[in-house]
Amino acid sequence: MELNNETMKKIKSLIIFTAVIIACLWKYEDVLRIFRFVFHVTLPFILGGAIAFVLNVPMNFVERHLFTPEKVSKGSLSGRLARPVSMLIVIFSVFGVVALVMFVVIPQLAETFANLGQSIQAFIPQVQKWALDISHGNREIMEWVNDLEFDWDRIMSTGIDFLGNGAGSLLDSTITAAKSIVSSVTTFFIAFVFAVYILLQKEKLSIQVKKVLYAFVRKGRAEAALEVLSLTYNTFSSFLTGQCVEAIILGAMFVVTMWIFRLPYALLVGILIAFTALIPIFGAFIGCIVGAFLIFMVEPVKALIFIAVFLVLQQIEGNLIYPHVVGNSVGLPSIWVLAAVSVGGSLMGVVGMLIFIPIVSVVYALFREVVYLKLKKRGIKPEEIV
């Protein structure tokens, strides 16, 4: 091998890279400590970027439909106000949804759980009566049913005693908790301001990133990186849009259907299922379990009706709505969607379920493109393989 300047640069880069890897493995505790410190410092900006990415999707929609090029000119006042007005509409909409949850759903949940004790106490005699009718006086079953007790006052007393005994430790940790709350609020405020800046200056920031990329990376690799970033953004935005639209449609279907069948907690269960439906595949079932439990405590027969309604609407949603609204947006086969949800949930919980589907979709699209290029180089057409 000829030792020219290019070869020497590659050897030096390989030596430096090997030395860095060995040093990181040798002092891995210090490296992890540094990574944790860097992550703590950059957390507001990472969170701000995530907030900007999420808000950018509805903001683009509002800006495209309210401020079209036919309606406004670029240099006019309306053209300059298009971006800030669209951003404010989206931000106020998000705060409106949060306020709806806080002032409608949460109070209704609190009232439901406040009356839960009375519902259970009234429900136990019904269970005993049903057991008597079903068992036809069977001694063993009746003895077990008659032993059922539910002392709500004793449960509340136990909870108060627990809180009282733990009050000392809670007081000791008050300062720590206050510091944590102040730190979280400060982090969110910095992240929110950073997100607003990104949304207002996203074209300028995009140009700056491209300049840096072309300055330090070869042109071919820079173009490939930009193509991957564009594919990632389009996949994530399509998935986010589809998932939100699908959740709204499903929640509205439950509210209307439960209202028609005169089922209790129609609005509460509909909003709950709309939120839990954001979790792919398994989310709506979580809302079904909670909704069925709440209805069961009030009217057990209607809980069975609710489960039947859920199964019907779930089939409609899974076979008609989800494939058209979400499935086509990511272009990922169902088996890989299930794998992405399972792996993402195991690694990162609910957040992993949400982000792993578009991540796996991007990897799937890139790998498919590589496979097709390899087949093309070998003179094999993909459609010929059966």
C-alpha positions as CSV (number, residue, x, y, z in Angstrom):
1,M,0.0,0.0,0.0
2,E,1.4,3.4,-1.0
3,L,1.9,5.7,1.9
4,N,0.6,9.0,0.4
5,N,-0.9,11.9,2.3
6,E,-4.4,10.5,2.0
7,T,-3.4,7.1,3.4
8,M,-1.5,8.7,6.3
9,K,-4.5,10.8,7.2
10,K,-6.7,7.7,7.4
11,I,-4.1,5.9,9.5
12,K,-3.8,8.8,11.9
13,S,-7.6,9.0,12.1
14,L,-7.8,5.3,12.9
15,I,-5.2,5.6,15.6
16,I,-6.9,8.5,17.2
17,F,-10.3,6.8,17.1
18,T,-8.8,3.6,18.6
19,A,-7.1,5.6,21.4
20,V,-10.4,7.4,22.2
21,I,-12.3,4.2,22.4
22,I,-9.7,2.6,24.7
23,A,-9.7,5.6,26.9
24,C,-13.5,5.6,27.2
25,L,-13.5,1.9,28.1
26,W,-10.7,2.4,30.6
27,K,-12.4,5.4,32.3
28,Y,-16.0,4.5,31.6
29,E,-17.3,5.9,34.9
30,D,-15.8,9.3,34.2
31,V,-17.1,9.2,30.7
32,L,-20.6,8.4,32.0
33,R,-20.3,11.2,34.5
34,I,-19.4,13.6,31.8
35,F,-22.2,12.5,29.6
36,R,-24.7,12.9,32.4
37,F,-23.4,16.4,33.1
38,V,-23.6,17.4,29.4
39,F,-27.1,15.9,29.2
40,H,-28.2,17.9,32.2
41,V,-26.9,21.1,30.7
42,T,-28.4,20.5,27.3
43,L,-31.7,19.1,28.5
44,P,-33.7,22.4,28.1
45,F,-32.5,22.7,24.5
46,I,-33.2,19.0,23.7
47,L,-36.7,19.4,25.2
48,G,-37.2,22.7,23.4
49,G,-36.3,21.0,20.1
50,A,-38.8,18.3,20.8
51,I,-41.5,20.8,21.6
52,A,-40.7,22.8,18.5
53,F,-40.9,19.6,16.4
54,V,-44.3,18.7,17.7
55,L,-45.7,22.2,17.4
56,N,-44.3,22.7,14.0
57,V,-46.7,20.1,12.5
58,P,-50.0,21.9,13.3
59,M,-48.3,25.3,12.8
60,N,-47.5,24.4,9.2
61,F,-51.1,23.3,8.7
62,V,-52.5,26.5,10.0
63,E,-50.0,28.6,8.1
64,R,-50.7,26.8,4.8
65,H,-54.5,27.1,5.1
66,L,-54.9,30.5,6.6
67,F,-52.1,32.4,5.0
68,T,-51.8,30.9,1.5
69,P,-49.5,32.7,-1.1
70,E,-52.6,33.7,-3.0
71,K,-53.9,35.6,0.0
72,V,-50.8,37.2,1.3
73,S,-47.6,38.5,-0.3
74,K,-44.2,37.8,1.3
75,G,-43.2,41.4,2.0
76,S,-46.6,42.6,3.2
77,L,-47.7,43.0,6.8
78,S,-49.9,39.9,6.6
79,G,-47.0,37.9,5.2
80,R,-44.7,39.0,8.1
81,L,-47.5,38.2,10.7
82,A,-48.3,34.8,9.2
83,R,-45.7,32.9,11.2
84,P,-46.3,34.5,14.6
85,V,-50.1,34.4,14.3
86,S,-50.0,30.7,13.3
87,M,-47.7,29.9,16.2
88,L,-49.9,31.7,18.7
89,I,-53.0,29.9,17.4
90,V,-51.3,26.5,17.9
91,I,-50.0,27.4,21.4
92,F,-53.4,28.7,22.6
93,S,-55.0,25.6,21.2
94,V,-52.6,23.4,23.1
95,F,-53.2,25.3,26.3
96,G,-57.0,25.1,25.6
97,V,-56.8,21.3,25.5
98,V,-54.8,21.2,28.7
99,A,-57.4,23.5,30.3
100,L,-60.1,21.2,29.1
101,V,-58.4,18.2,30.8
102,M,-57.8,20.1,34.0
103,F,-61.2,21.8,34.4
104,V,-63.5,19.1,32.9
105,V,-61.9,15.7,33.0
106,I,-59.9,15.9,36.3
107,P,-62.9,17.3,38.4
108,Q,-65.2,14.6,37.0
109,L,-62.6,11.9,37.8
110,A,-62.2,13.4,41.3
111,E,-66.0,13.3,41.8
112,T,-66.1,9.8,40.5
113,F,-63.5,8.5,42.9
114,A,-65.1,10.4,45.7
115,N,-68.4,8.5,45.1
116,L,-66.6,5.3,44.4
117,G,-66.9,4.1,48.0
118,Q,-70.7,4.6,48.1
119,S,-70.9,2.8,44.7
120,I,-69.0,-0.2,46.0
121,Q,-71.0,-0.3,49.2
122,A,-74.3,-0.3,47.2
123,F,-72.9,-2.8,44.7
124,I,-72.0,-5.5,47.3
125,P,-75.7,-6.2,48.2
126,Q,-76.4,-6.6,44.5
127,V,-73.6,-9.2,44.2
128,Q,-75.0,-11.1,47.1
129,K,-78.5,-11.1,45.6
130,W,-77.2,-12.3,42.2
131,A,-75.1,-15.0,43.9
132,L,-78.2,-16.1,45.8
133,D,-80.2,-16.4,42.6
134,I,-77.4,-18.1,40.6
135,S,-76.2,-20.5,43.3
136,H,-79.7,-21.6,44.3
137,G,-78.8,-21.5,48.0
138,N,-75.4,-23.3,47.7
139,R,-73.9,-23.1,51.3
140,E,-70.3,-22.6,50.3
141,I,-70.9,-19.9,47.8
142,M,-73.3,-18.0,50.1
143,E,-70.8,-18.1,53.0
144,W,-68.1,-16.7,50.8
145,V,-70.4,-13.9,49.4
146,N,-71.8,-13.0,52.8
147,D,-68.2,-12.5,54.1
148,L,-67.7,-9.7,51.6
149,E,-67.2,-6.5,53.4
150,F,-66.2,-3.0,52.3
151,D,-65.5,-0.5,55.1
152,W,-64.7,2.7,53.3
153,D,-64.2,4.6,56.6
154,R,-61.6,2.1,57.6
155,I,-59.8,2.4,54.3
156,M,-59.8,6.2,54.6
157,S,-58.6,6.0,58.2
158,T,-55.7,3.7,57.1
159,G,-54.8,6.1,54.4
160,I,-54.8,9.0,56.8
161,D,-52.6,7.1,59.3
162,F,-50.2,6.2,56.6
163,L,-49.9,9.9,55.5
164,G,-49.6,10.9,59.1
165,N,-46.8,8.5,59.9
166,G,-45.0,9.5,56.7
167,A,-45.4,13.3,57.4
168,G,-42.0,13.5,59.1
169,S,-40.2,12.2,56.1
170,L,-42.3,14.3,53.8
171,L,-41.4,17.5,55.7
172,D,-37.7,16.5,55.6
173,S,-37.8,16.3,51.9
174,T,-39.8,19.5,51.4
175,I,-36.8,21.6,50.5
176,T,-35.6,18.9,48.0
177,A,-39.0,18.8,46.4
178,A,-39.2,22.6,46.2
179,K,-35.8,22.7,44.5
180,S,-36.9,20.0,42.1
181,I,-40.1,21.8,41.2
182,V,-38.3,25.1,40.6
183,S,-35.7,23.3,38.5
184,S,-38.4,21.6,36.4
185,V,-40.3,24.9,35.9
186,T,-37.1,26.7,34.9
187,T,-36.1,23.9,32.5
188,F,-39.5,24.0,30.9
189,F,-39.5,27.8,30.6
190,I,-36.1,27.8,28.9
191,A,-37.2,24.9,26.6
192,F,-40.4,26.7,25.7
193,V,-38.5,30.0,24.8
194,F,-36.0,28.0,22.8
195,A,-38.9,26.2,21.0
196,V,-40.5,29.6,20.1
197,Y,-37.2,30.8,18.7
198,I,-36.8,27.7,16.6
199,L,-40.3,28.0,15.2
200,L,-39.9,31.7,14.4
201,Q,-36.4,31.3,12.8
202,K,-36.6,27.7,11.4
203,E,-35.7,28.6,7.8
204,K,-32.7,30.6,9.0
205,L,-31.6,27.8,11.3
206,S,-32.0,25.3,8.5
207,I,-29.7,27.3,6.2
208,Q,-27.1,27.6,9.0
209,V,-27.1,23.8,9.7
210,K,-26.7,23.1,6.0
211,K,-23.7,25.6,5.8
212,V,-22.0,23.9,8.8
213,L,-22.7,20.4,7.3
214,Y,-21.3,21.3,3.9
215,A,-18.3,23.0,5.5
216,F,-17.1,20.0,7.5
217,V,-18.5,17.0,5.6
218,R,-17.9,15.9,2.0
219,K,-20.7,17.0,-0.4
220,G,-21.9,13.5,-1.1
221,R,-22.2,12.6,2.5
222,A,-23.7,15.9,3.4
223,E,-26.5,15.4,0.8
224,A,-27.1,11.9,2.0
225,A,-27.3,13.1,5.6
226,L,-29.8,15.8,4.6
227,E,-31.9,13.3,2.7
228,V,-32.0,11.0,5.8
229,L,-33.0,14.0,8.0
230,S,-35.7,15.0,5.5
231,L,-37.1,11.4,5.5
232,T,-37.0,11.3,9.3
233,Y,-38.9,14.6,9.6
234,N,-41.5,13.6,7.0
235,T,-42.1,10.2,8.7
236,F,-42.3,11.7,12.2
237,S,-44.6,14.5,11.2
238,S,-46.9,12.2,9.2
239,F,-47.1,9.7,12.0
240,L,-47.8,12.4,14.6
241,T,-50.5,14.0,12.5
242,G,-52.1,10.6,11.7
243,Q,-52.0,9.4,15.3
244,C,-53.6,12.6,16.6
245,V,-56.3,12.6,14.0
246,E,-57.0,8.9,14.7
247,A,-57.2,9.6,18.4
248,I,-59.7,12.5,17.9
249,I,-61.9,10.4,15.6
250,L,-61.9,7.5,18.0
251,G,-62.7,9.7,21.0
252,A,-65.6,11.4,19.2
253,M,-67.0,8.1,18.0
254,F,-67.1,6.9,21.7
255,V,-68.7,10.1,23.0
256,V,-71.4,10.0,20.3
257,T,-72.1,6.2,20.6
258,M,-72.1,6.2,24.4
259,W,-74.5,9.2,24.4
260,I,-76.8,7.3,22.0
261,F,-76.9,4.3,24.2
262,R,-77.3,6.5,27.3
263,L,-74.1,5.1,28.9
264,P,-72.7,7.0,31.9
265,Y,-69.4,9.0,31.8
266,A,-69.7,9.5,28.0
267,L,-67.5,12.7,27.8
268,L,-65.0,11.4,30.4
269,V,-64.5,8.0,28.8
270,G,-64.4,9.5,25.3
271,I,-61.6,12.0,26.2
272,L,-59.8,9.3,28.2
273,I,-59.8,6.9,25.2
274,A,-58.7,9.7,22.9
275,F,-55.7,10.3,25.0
276,T,-54.8,6.7,25.6
277,A,-55.3,6.0,21.8
278,L,-52.1,8.0,21.2
279,I,-50.3,4.9,22.4
280,P,-50.3,2.7,19.4
281,I,-52.1,-0.7,19.4
282,F,-52.5,-1.1,23.2
283,G,-53.6,2.5,24.2
284,A,-57.3,2.2,23.6
285,F,-57.6,-1.0,25.6
286,I,-56.3,0.9,28.7
287,G,-59.1,3.4,28.3
288,C,-61.6,0.6,27.8
289,I,-60.5,-1.1,31.1
290,V,-60.8,2.2,33.1
291,G,-64.1,3.1,31.4
292,A,-65.6,-0.3,32.0
293,F,-64.6,-0.2,35.6
294,L,-66.2,3.2,36.2
295,I,-69.4,2.2,34.4
296,F,-69.5,-1.2,36.2
297,M,-69.5,0.6,39.6
298,V,-72.6,2.5,38.6
299,E,-74.5,0.1,36.3
300,P,-73.0,-3.3,35.8
301,V,-75.2,-4.2,32.9
302,K,-74.2,-1.1,31.0
303,A,-70.6,-2.0,31.5
304,L,-71.2,-5.1,29.3
305,I,-72.8,-2.9,26.7
306,F,-69.8,-0.6,26.8
307,I,-67.4,-3.5,26.3
308,A,-69.5,-4.6,23.3
309,V,-69.5,-1.1,21.9
310,F,-65.8,-0.9,22.4
311,L,-65.2,-4.1,20.5
312,V,-67.3,-2.9,17.6
313,L,-65.7,0.5,17.4
314,Q,-62.2,-1.0,17.8
315,Q,-62.8,-3.2,14.8
316,I,-64.0,-0.2,12.8
317,E,-61.0,1.8,13.9
318,G,-58.5,-1.0,13.3
319,N,-59.8,-2.0,9.9
320,L,-61.0,1.2,8.4
321,I,-59.6,4.3,10.1
322,Y,-56.1,3.3,11.3
323,P,-54.8,1.8,8.0
324,H,-55.9,4.9,6.1
325,V,-55.1,7.6,8.6
326,V,-51.9,6.3,10.3
327,G,-50.8,3.1,8.4
328,N,-50.2,4.8,5.1
329,S,-48.3,7.7,6.8
330,V,-45.4,5.5,8.0
331,G,-45.4,2.8,5.3
332,L,-44.5,0.1,7.9
333,P,-45.9,-3.5,7.8
334,S,-48.1,-4.4,10.8
335,I,-45.6,-7.0,12.1
336,W,-42.9,-4.3,12.4
337,V,-45.3,-1.9,14.0
338,L,-46.0,-4.5,16.7
339,A,-42.2,-5.1,17.1
340,A,-41.5,-1.4,17.3
341,V,-44.2,-0.8,20.0
342,S,-43.0,-3.8,22.0
343,V,-39.3,-2.9,21.9
344,G,-40.0,0.9,22.5
345,G,-42.3,0.1,25.4
346,S,-39.6,-2.1,27.0
347,L,-36.9,0.4,26.7
348,M,-38.6,3.8,27.2
349,G,-42.2,3.1,28.3
350,V,-45.0,5.1,26.7
351,V,-42.6,7.6,25.0
352,G,-40.7,4.6,23.4
353,M,-44.0,3.3,22.0
354,L,-44.7,6.7,20.4
355,I,-41.2,7.3,18.9
356,F,-40.1,3.9,17.9
357,I,-42.7,3.4,15.2
358,P,-41.4,6.3,13.0
359,I,-37.8,5.4,13.9
360,V,-38.3,1.8,12.7
361,S,-40.1,3.2,9.7
362,V,-37.1,5.3,8.8
363,V,-34.7,2.4,9.2
364,Y,-37.0,0.2,7.2
365,A,-37.2,2.7,4.3
366,L,-33.4,3.2,4.3
367,F,-32.7,-0.6,4.5
368,R,-35.2,-1.2,1.7
369,E,-33.5,1.4,-0.5
370,V,-30.1,-0.2,0.2
371,V,-31.5,-3.6,-0.7
372,Y,-32.9,-2.3,-4.0
373,L,-29.6,-0.7,-4.9
374,K,-27.8,-4.0,-4.2
375,L,-30.2,-5.9,-6.4
376,K,-29.9,-3.3,-9.1
377,K,-26.1,-3.6,-9.1
378,R,-26.5,-7.4,-9.6
379,G,-29.0,-6.9,-12.4
380,I,-31.9,-8.4,-10.4
381,K,-35.3,-6.7,-10.6
382,P,-37.2,-6.7,-7.2
383,E,-40.5,-7.6,-8.8
384,E,-39.0,-10.7,-10.4
385,I,-38.4,-12.2,-6.9
386,V,-41.4,-14.3,-5.8
